[in-house]
Amino acid sequence: MTKKSINKKENFRKKAHSIIFESNTYWGKFFDVALLIVIVISIVLLMLDSVDTYKFKYHNIFVTIEWFLTFLFSLEYLFRLYSVKKPSSYAKSFYGIIDLLSILPTYLEFLIHGSQFFMVFRVMRLLRVFRIFKLVHFLDARNTLAYSLRASWYKISYFLLFLILIVCVIGTAMFLVEGSNPESGFDNIPISIYWCIVTLTTVGYGDISPITPLGQFLASCIMILGYSIIAVPTGIVTSELTRKIQKEENLVTEVCKNCGEEHHLPDAKHCHRCGYELLEE
């Protein structure tokens, strides 16, 4: 293979990588929008295929469309492997596994025959729902949200520990207050703690309820305290999320061809994780 052909092949690979993994070019945006439409169509098709009326009436049409969509997803998966520097790394990544799971069930249905495998087919059809996870390719904030959750987990864990202590104390108190009334349902401390958790999370099944005025007063306090379950963790995560967004607002979505790292500085020439040279438009 001549040097010219090698350079031509490498340029084609860089162009494919730019279109498939980047979204700051015209063809990159076009690819993302087209892929989004195909994913939505496949999910709608999966839902319609679960309705017996549509399934029996349009079975052949659904099968034809399914194979066509599977062909498109297969091409996308192969091109993703082709355009990256380390195909095995992408194949073992989260996105690579999702891409594979989105096309594998259709091929397995074709290979496995016999009515005894009917239930296996149904499981394979449901596995197609993994295609919806391919939508994470379009969510630029996915890493930001994941970082915010990890960064706030230390504070949230203390809050959860506080709630556990509150639940145990109030649950025990409710047993002491309501335990003498068989009609109330507070037969023991574990059941009282269960009631406290149900009330604190604002679920309120209604299978157990206090009868005495003191028990009803404690229940009212727990109901009001239940709103903090939503307010406090939300505030903690929002604070970390805001801090992360402010930190990344000046970064671009350049994707490293070698390791897949995103969010580099606008004037960056090399990946800040592995040092690989970034693509130049």
VENBEL-V476502 format. One record per helix or strand of 2 or more residues. SS is the DSSP state (2 for helix, 1 for strand). FROM is the first residue (numbers start at 1). TO is the last residue. If there is no record, write none. Layout:
ss: (SS,SS)
from: (FROM,FROM)
to: (TO,TO)
//
This chain:
ss: (2,2,2,2,2,2,2,2,2,2,2,1,1)
from: (3,26,52,59,87,94,115,142,182,189,213,251,264)
to: (21,49,57,83,91,111,138,178,184,200,248,252,265)
//
